[in-house]
Amino acid sequence: MGSPVTYRTAADEYFDEGFAVGIAEGKAEGEANAILLFLKTSHGRIPKSIRDAVRAITDRKVLEKLTILAAKCKSLEEFNKALK
């Protein structure tokens, strides 16, 4: 005998898609928070414009590059240039 057939409903697919999106958004938010923590630790108060720009980024590769830059940059101006 074969394996039992598993049926997936549209609701199952919708839930799985939403779950995956939520996980991705959570990871991006965590990376953005790490970037802001690096910047705050090294440079003090972070302007709202930089905070907002970092939090608006959802591309994980961009966030990874910015995390490295945040850990190494010499000034907020240097970091801000990379955001543009």
Backbone as XML, in Angstrom:
<?xml version="1.0"?>
<chain id="A" units="angstrom">
  <residue number="1" name="MET">
    <atom name="N" x="0.826" y="-1.185" z="0.000"/>
    <atom name="CA" x="0.000" y="0.000" z="0.000"/>
    <atom name="C" x="0.874" y="1.254" z="0.000"/>
  </residue>
  <residue number="2" name="GLY">
    <atom name="N" x="0.348" y="2.300" z="-0.598"/>
    <atom name="CA" x="1.081" y="3.556" z="-0.680"/>
    <atom name="C" x="0.835" y="4.427" z="0.532"/>
  </residue>
  <residue number="3" name="SER">
    <atom name="N" x="1.476" y="5.553" z="0.512"/>
    <atom name="CA" x="1.311" y="6.541" z="1.581"/>
    <atom name="C" x="-0.057" y="7.180" z="1.479"/>
  </residue>
  <residue number="4" name="PRO">
    <atom name="N" x="-0.603" y="7.598" z="2.594"/>
    <atom name="CA" x="-1.897" y="8.277" z="2.544"/>
    <atom name="C" x="-1.762" y="9.606" z="1.807"/>
  </residue>
  <residue number="5" name="VAL">
    <atom name="N" x="-2.798" y="9.990" z="1.128"/>
    <atom name="CA" x="-2.815" y="11.241" z="0.378"/>
    <atom name="C" x="-3.112" y="12.380" z="1.349"/>
  </residue>
  <residue number="6" name="THR">
    <atom name="N" x="-2.331" y="13.430" z="1.231"/>
    <atom name="CA" x="-2.543" y="14.608" z="2.069"/>
    <atom name="C" x="-3.094" y="15.718" z="1.188"/>
  </residue>
  <residue number="7" name="TYR">
    <atom name="N" x="-4.201" y="16.276" z="1.584"/>
    <atom name="CA" x="-4.821" y="17.365" z="0.843"/>
    <atom name="C" x="-4.528" y="18.680" z="1.531"/>
  </residue>
  <residue number="8" name="ARG">
    <atom name="N" x="-4.197" y="19.662" z="0.708"/>
    <atom name="CA" x="-3.941" y="20.997" z="1.241"/>
    <atom name="C" x="-5.000" y="21.940" z="0.693"/>
  </residue>
  <residue number="9" name="THR">
    <atom name="N" x="-5.554" y="22.697" z="1.565"/>
    <atom name="CA" x="-6.574" y="23.656" z="1.158"/>
    <atom name="C" x="-5.920" y="24.985" z="0.803"/>
  </residue>
  <residue number="10" name="ALA">
    <atom name="N" x="-6.680" y="25.861" z="0.202"/>
    <atom name="CA" x="-6.197" y="27.208" z="-0.092"/>
    <atom name="C" x="-5.830" y="27.925" z="1.204"/>
  </residue>
  <residue number="11" name="ALA">
    <atom name="N" x="-6.593" y="27.649" z="2.254"/>
    <atom name="CA" x="-6.299" y="28.264" z="3.555"/>
    <atom name="C" x="-4.943" y="27.797" z="4.074"/>
  </residue>
  <residue number="12" name="ASP">
    <atom name="N" x="-4.617" y="26.514" z="3.861"/>
    <atom name="CA" x="-3.306" y="26.006" z="4.274"/>
    <atom name="C" x="-2.190" y="26.742" z="3.543"/>
  </residue>
  <residue number="13" name="GLU">
    <atom name="N" x="-2.360" y="26.900" z="2.240"/>
    <atom name="CA" x="-1.357" y="27.599" z="1.424"/>
    <atom name="C" x="-1.221" y="29.049" z="1.866"/>
  </residue>
  <residue number="14" name="TYR">
    <atom name="N" x="-2.347" y="29.701" z="2.095"/>
    <atom name="CA" x="-2.354" y="31.094" z="2.532"/>
    <atom name="C" x="-1.650" y="31.239" z="3.874"/>
  </residue>
  <residue number="15" name="PHE">
    <atom name="N" x="-1.921" y="30.331" z="4.795"/>
    <atom name="CA" x="-1.286" y="30.357" z="6.113"/>
    <atom name="C" x="0.225" y="30.174" z="5.975"/>
  </residue>
  <residue number="16" name="ASP">
    <atom name="N" x="0.645" y="29.188" z="5.188"/>
    <atom name="CA" x="2.079" y="28.926" z="5.014"/>
    <atom name="C" x="2.801" y="30.123" z="4.412"/>
  </residue>
  <residue number="17" name="GLU">
    <atom name="N" x="2.156" y="30.744" z="3.425"/>
    <atom name="CA" x="2.755" y="31.919" z="2.793"/>
    <atom name="C" x="2.875" y="33.061" z="3.800"/>
  </residue>
  <residue number="18" name="GLY">
    <atom name="N" x="1.826" y="33.293" z="4.552"/>
    <atom name="CA" x="1.847" y="34.352" z="5.562"/>
    <atom name="C" x="2.874" y="34.089" z="6.643"/>
  </residue>
  <residue number="19" name="PHE">
    <atom name="N" x="3.009" y="32.838" z="7.028"/>
    <atom name="CA" x="3.994" y="32.458" z="8.037"/>
    <atom name="C" x="5.408" y="32.740" z="7.528"/>
  </residue>
  <residue number="20" name="ALA">
    <atom name="N" x="5.676" y="32.356" z="6.282"/>
    <atom name="CA" x="7.003" y="32.582" z="5.693"/>
    <atom name="C" x="7.316" y="34.073" z="5.601"/>
  </residue>
  <residue number="21" name="VAL">
    <atom name="N" x="6.332" y="34.856" z="5.207"/>
    <atom name="CA" x="6.529" y="36.307" z="5.119"/>
    <atom name="C" x="6.805" y="36.877" z="6.504"/>
  </residue>
  <residue number="22" name="GLY">
    <atom name="N" x="6.066" y="36.415" z="7.501"/>
    <atom name="CA" x="6.275" y="36.887" z="8.873"/>
    <atom name="C" x="7.669" y="36.567" z="9.389"/>
  </residue>
  <residue number="23" name="ILE">
    <atom name="N" x="8.149" y="35.377" z="9.077"/>
    <atom name="CA" x="9.510" y="34.981" z="9.480"/>
    <atom name="C" x="10.532" y="35.896" z="8.814"/>
  </residue>
  <residue number="24" name="ALA">
    <atom name="N" x="10.378" y="36.131" z="7.514"/>
    <atom name="CA" x="11.317" y="36.996" z="6.782"/>
    <atom name="C" x="11.302" y="38.415" z="7.339"/>
  </residue>
  <residue number="25" name="GLU">
    <atom name="N" x="10.109" y="38.930" z="7.624"/>
    <atom name="CA" x="10.012" y="40.277" z="8.187"/>
    <atom name="C" x="10.656" y="40.347" z="9.560"/>
  </residue>
  <residue number="26" name="GLY">
    <atom name="N" x="10.481" y="39.307" z="10.351"/>
    <atom name="CA" x="11.097" y="39.267" z="11.676"/>
    <atom name="C" x="12.616" y="39.251" z="11.599"/>
  </residue>
  <residue number="27" name="LYS">
    <atom name="N" x="13.146" y="38.500" z="10.646"/>
    <atom name="CA" x="14.601" y="38.470" z="10.472"/>
    <atom name="C" x="15.125" y="39.824" z="10.032"/>
  </residue>
  <residue number="28" name="ALA">
    <atom name="N" x="14.433" y="40.462" z="9.094"/>
    <atom name="CA" x="14.846" y="41.788" z="8.626"/>
    <atom name="C" x="14.795" y="42.800" z="9.768"/>
  </residue>
  <residue number="29" name="GLU">
    <atom name="N" x="13.754" y="42.724" z="10.575"/>
    <atom name="CA" x="13.634" y="43.634" z="11.717"/>
    <atom name="C" x="14.776" y="43.412" z="12.706"/>
  </residue>
  <residue number="30" name="GLY">
    <atom name="N" x="15.129" y="42.161" z="12.938"/>
    <atom name="CA" x="16.233" y="41.851" z="13.842"/>
    <atom name="C" x="17.555" y="42.380" z="13.321"/>
  </residue>
  <residue number="31" name="GLU">
    <atom name="N" x="17.776" y="42.247" z="12.015"/>
    <atom name="CA" x="19.010" y="42.772" z="11.423"/>
    <atom name="C" x="19.042" y="44.296" z="11.496"/>
  </residue>
  <residue number="32" name="ALA">
    <atom name="N" x="17.901" y="44.930" z="11.249"/>
    <atom name="CA" x="17.844" y="46.389" z="11.345"/>
    <atom name="C" x="18.154" y="46.838" z="12.774"/>
  </residue>
  <residue number="33" name="ASN">
    <atom name="N" x="17.630" y="46.128" z="13.752"/>
    <atom name="CA" x="17.910" y="46.465" z="15.149"/>
    <atom name="C" x="19.386" y="46.293" z="15.478"/>
  </residue>
  <residue number="34" name="ALA">
    <atom name="N" x="20.023" y="45.268" z="14.921"/>
    <atom name="CA" x="21.458" y="45.069" z="15.150"/>
    <atom name="C" x="22.260" y="46.221" z="14.559"/>
  </residue>
  <residue number="35" name="ILE">
    <atom name="N" x="21.888" y="46.650" z="13.359"/>
    <atom name="CA" x="22.563" y="47.783" z="12.723"/>
    <atom name="C" x="22.454" y="49.019" z="13.611"/>
  </residue>
  <residue number="36" name="LEU">
    <atom name="N" x="21.249" y="49.299" z="14.068"/>
    <atom name="CA" x="21.039" y="50.489" z="14.901"/>
    <atom name="C" x="21.782" y="50.384" z="16.231"/>
  </residue>
  <residue number="37" name="LEU">
    <atom name="N" x="21.882" y="49.200" z="16.770"/>
    <atom name="CA" x="22.634" y="49.006" z="18.015"/>
    <atom name="C" x="24.125" y="49.259" z="17.805"/>
  </residue>
  <residue number="38" name="PHE">
    <atom name="N" x="24.674" y="48.740" z="16.700"/>
    <atom name="CA" x="26.086" y="49.012" z="16.386"/>
    <atom name="C" x="26.318" y="50.513" z="16.268"/>
  </residue>
  <residue number="39" name="LEU">
    <atom name="N" x="25.445" y="51.185" z="15.527"/>
    <atom name="CA" x="25.610" y="52.626" z="15.323"/>
    <atom name="C" x="25.486" y="53.400" z="16.633"/>
  </residue>
  <residue number="40" name="LYS">
    <atom name="N" x="24.509" y="53.047" z="17.444"/>
    <atom name="CA" x="24.303" y="53.746" z="18.723"/>
    <atom name="C" x="25.499" y="53.533" z="19.646"/>
  </residue>
  <residue number="41" name="THR">
    <atom name="N" x="26.007" y="52.316" z="19.690"/>
    <atom name="CA" x="27.141" y="52.010" z="20.560"/>
    <atom name="C" x="28.381" y="52.789" z="20.149"/>
  </residue>
  <residue number="42" name="SER">
    <atom name="N" x="28.599" y="52.898" z="18.844"/>
    <atom name="CA" x="29.805" y="53.563" z="18.342"/>
    <atom name="C" x="29.675" y="55.071" z="18.203"/>
  </residue>
  <residue number="43" name="HIS">
    <atom name="N" x="28.465" y="55.550" z="17.913"/>
    <atom name="CA" x="28.325" y="56.954" z="17.540"/>
    <atom name="C" x="27.285" y="57.729" z="18.332"/>
  </residue>
  <residue number="44" name="GLY">
    <atom name="N" x="26.672" y="57.096" z="19.329"/>
    <atom name="CA" x="25.690" y="57.802" z="20.139"/>
    <atom name="C" x="24.333" y="57.892" z="19.466"/>
  </residue>
  <residue number="45" name="ARG">
    <atom name="N" x="23.676" y="59.011" z="19.666"/>
    <atom name="CA" x="22.315" y="59.197" z="19.151"/>
    <atom name="C" x="22.287" y="59.078" z="17.631"/>
  </residue>
  <residue number="46" name="ILE">
    <atom name="N" x="21.293" y="58.346" z="17.137"/>
    <atom name="CA" x="21.143" y="58.133" z="15.700"/>
    <atom name="C" x="19.991" y="59.006" z="15.211"/>
  </residue>
  <residue number="47" name="PRO">
    <atom name="N" x="20.222" y="59.807" z="14.176"/>
    <atom name="CA" x="19.139" y="60.646" z="13.654"/>
    <atom name="C" x="17.951" y="59.798" z="13.184"/>
  </residue>
  <residue number="48" name="LYS">
    <atom name="N" x="16.765" y="60.359" z="13.338"/>
    <atom name="CA" x="15.537" y="59.662" z="12.946"/>
    <atom name="C" x="15.569" y="59.266" z="11.475"/>
  </residue>
  <residue number="49" name="SER">
    <atom name="N" x="16.138" y="60.101" z="10.638"/>
    <atom name="CA" x="16.186" y="59.797" z="9.202"/>
    <atom name="C" x="16.953" y="58.505" z="8.936"/>
  </residue>
  <residue number="50" name="ILE">
    <atom name="N" x="18.037" y="58.284" z="9.672"/>
    <atom name="CA" x="18.811" y="57.042" z="9.508"/>
    <atom name="C" x="18.025" y="55.873" z="10.088"/>
  </residue>
  <residue number="51" name="ARG">
    <atom name="N" x="17.443" y="56.059" z="11.268"/>
    <atom name="CA" x="16.649" y="54.972" z="11.871"/>
    <atom name="C" x="15.528" y="54.538" z="10.931"/>
  </residue>
  <residue number="52" name="ASP">
    <atom name="N" x="14.806" y="55.508" z="10.393"/>
    <atom name="CA" x="13.689" y="55.199" z="9.505"/>
    <atom name="C" x="14.161" y="54.513" z="8.225"/>
  </residue>
  <residue number="53" name="ALA">
    <atom name="N" x="15.269" y="54.993" z="7.672"/>
    <atom name="CA" x="15.788" y="54.401" z="6.429"/>
    <atom name="C" x="16.211" y="52.957" z="6.643"/>
  </residue>
  <residue number="54" name="VAL">
    <atom name="N" x="16.881" y="52.682" z="7.755"/>
    <atom name="CA" x="17.328" y="51.317" z="8.057"/>
    <atom name="C" x="16.127" y="50.405" z="8.263"/>
  </residue>
  <residue number="55" name="ARG">
    <atom name="N" x="15.146" y="50.869" z="9.000"/>
    <atom name="CA" x="13.959" y="50.042" z="9.286"/>
    <atom name="C" x="13.110" y="49.789" z="8.043"/>
  </residue>
  <residue number="56" name="ALA">
    <atom name="N" x="13.247" y="50.617" z="7.024"/>
    <atom name="CA" x="12.464" y="50.455" z="5.795"/>
    <atom name="C" x="13.074" y="49.406" z="4.856"/>
  </residue>
  <residue number="57" name="ILE">
    <atom name="N" x="14.301" y="49.012" z="5.100"/>
    <atom name="CA" x="14.976" y="48.054" z="4.219"/>
    <atom name="C" x="14.522" y="46.637" z="4.552"/>
  </residue>
  <residue number="58" name="THR">
    <atom name="N" x="14.156" y="45.901" z="3.529"/>
    <atom name="CA" x="13.721" y="44.518" z="3.728"/>
    <atom name="C" x="14.636" y="43.518" z="3.026"/>
  </residue>
  <residue number="59" name="ASP">
    <atom name="N" x="15.508" y="43.993" z="2.161"/>
    <atom name="CA" x="16.423" y="43.109" z="1.434"/>
    <atom name="C" x="17.506" y="42.625" z="2.383"/>
  </residue>
  <residue number="60" name="ARG">
    <atom name="N" x="17.534" y="41.323" z="2.621"/>
    <atom name="CA" x="18.466" y="40.755" z="3.610"/>
    <atom name="C" x="19.924" y="40.946" z="3.207"/>
  </residue>
  <residue number="61" name="LYS">
    <atom name="N" x="20.231" y="40.917" z="1.924"/>
    <atom name="CA" x="21.623" y="41.116" z="1.485"/>
    <atom name="C" x="22.073" y="42.549" z="1.761"/>
  </residue>
  <residue number="62" name="VAL">
    <atom name="N" x="21.192" y="43.492" z="1.528"/>
    <atom name="CA" x="21.505" y="44.898" z="1.821"/>
    <atom name="C" x="21.694" y="45.074" z="3.321"/>
  </residue>
  <residue number="63" name="LEU">
    <atom name="N" x="20.814" y="44.478" z="4.104"/>
    <atom name="CA" x="20.930" y="44.576" z="5.563"/>
    <atom name="C" x="22.233" y="43.947" z="6.059"/>
  </residue>
  <residue number="64" name="GLU">
    <atom name="N" x="22.634" y="42.847" z="5.460"/>
    <atom name="CA" x="23.893" y="42.209" z="5.857"/>
    <atom name="C" x="25.081" y="43.128" z="5.590"/>
  </residue>
  <residue number="65" name="LYS">
    <atom name="N" x="25.100" y="43.761" z="4.415"/>
    <atom name="CA" x="26.188" y="44.689" z="4.081"/>
    <atom name="C" x="26.192" y="45.888" z="5.027"/>
  </residue>
  <residue number="66" name="LEU">
    <atom name="N" x="24.994" y="46.384" z="5.350"/>
    <atom name="CA" x="24.907" y="47.525" z="6.253"/>
    <atom name="C" x="25.299" y="47.159" z="7.684"/>
  </residue>
  <residue number="67" name="THR">
    <atom name="N" x="25.055" y="45.920" z="8.080"/>
    <atom name="CA" x="25.472" y="45.473" z="9.409"/>
    <atom name="C" x="26.991" y="45.527" z="9.522"/>
  </residue>
  <residue number="68" name="ILE">
    <atom name="N" x="27.665" y="45.044" z="8.495"/>
    <atom name="CA" x="29.133" y="45.073" z="8.481"/>
    <atom name="C" x="29.628" y="46.514" z="8.495"/>
  </residue>
  <residue number="69" name="LEU">
    <atom name="N" x="29.010" y="47.363" z="7.673"/>
    <atom name="CA" x="29.407" y="48.770" z="7.641"/>
    <atom name="C" x="29.159" y="49.447" z="8.980"/>
  </residue>
  <residue number="70" name="ALA">
    <atom name="N" x="28.025" y="49.160" z="9.600"/>
    <atom name="CA" x="27.704" y="49.773" z="10.894"/>
    <atom name="C" x="28.749" y="49.413" z="11.949"/>
  </residue>
  <residue number="71" name="ALA">
    <atom name="N" x="29.282" y="48.220" z="11.863"/>
    <atom name="CA" x="30.294" y="47.788" z="12.831"/>
    <atom name="C" x="31.651" y="48.447" z="12.567"/>
  </residue>
  <residue number="72" name="LYS">
    <atom name="N" x="31.883" y="48.881" z="11.327"/>
    <atom name="CA" x="33.207" y="49.387" z="10.953"/>
    <atom name="C" x="33.275" y="50.883" z="10.667"/>
  </residue>
  <residue number="73" name="CYS">
    <atom name="N" x="32.145" y="51.524" z="10.388"/>
    <atom name="CA" x="32.189" y="52.907" z="9.911"/>
    <atom name="C" x="32.760" y="53.852" z="10.966"/>
  </residue>
  <residue number="74" name="LYS">
    <atom name="N" x="33.395" y="54.879" z="10.468"/>
    <atom name="CA" x="34.038" y="55.859" z="11.345"/>
    <atom name="C" x="33.089" y="56.977" z="11.768"/>
  </residue>
  <residue number="75" name="SER">
    <atom name="N" x="31.972" y="57.135" z="11.027"/>
    <atom name="CA" x="31.037" y="58.209" z="11.362"/>
    <atom name="C" x="29.651" y="57.863" z="10.844"/>
  </residue>
  <residue number="76" name="LEU">
    <atom name="N" x="28.657" y="58.557" z="11.389"/>
    <atom name="CA" x="27.292" y="58.395" z="10.899"/>
    <atom name="C" x="27.164" y="58.930" z="9.475"/>
  </residue>
  <residue number="77" name="GLU">
    <atom name="N" x="27.953" y="59.932" z="9.134"/>
    <atom name="CA" x="27.925" y="60.471" z="7.779"/>
    <atom name="C" x="28.365" y="59.416" z="6.774"/>
  </residue>
  <residue number="78" name="GLU">
    <atom name="N" x="29.406" y="58.655" z="7.114"/>
    <atom name="CA" x="29.867" y="57.570" z="6.249"/>
    <atom name="C" x="28.771" y="56.536" z="6.060"/>
  </residue>
  <residue number="79" name="PHE">
    <atom name="N" x="28.110" y="56.180" z="7.140"/>
    <atom name="CA" x="27.030" y="55.199" z="7.066"/>
    <atom name="C" x="25.876" y="55.756" z="6.246"/>
  </residue>
  <residue number="80" name="ASN">
    <atom name="N" x="25.519" y="57.003" z="6.488"/>
    <atom name="CA" x="24.391" y="57.632" z="5.792"/>
    <atom name="C" x="24.626" y="57.679" z="4.279"/>
  </residue>
  <residue number="81" name="LYS">
    <atom name="N" x="25.856" y="57.901" z="3.842"/>
    <atom name="CA" x="26.172" y="57.907" z="2.411"/>
    <atom name="C" x="25.877" y="56.555" z="1.785"/>
  </residue>
  <residue number="82" name="ALA">
    <atom name="N" x="26.161" y="55.490" z="2.528"/>
    <atom name="CA" x="25.918" y="54.132" z="2.008"/>
    <atom name="C" x="24.425" y="53.830" z="1.897"/>
  </residue>
  <residue number="83" name="LEU">
    <atom name="N" x="23.603" y="54.522" z="2.671"/>
    <atom name="CA" x="22.162" y="54.320" z="2.619"/>
    <atom name="C" x="21.554" y="54.884" z="1.335"/>
  </residue>
  <residue number="84" name="LYS">
    <atom name="N" x="22.229" y="55.837" z="0.733"/>
    <atom name="CA" x="21.657" y="56.524" z="-0.420"/>
    <atom name="C" x="22.060" y="55.909" z="-1.723"/>
  </residue>
</chain>
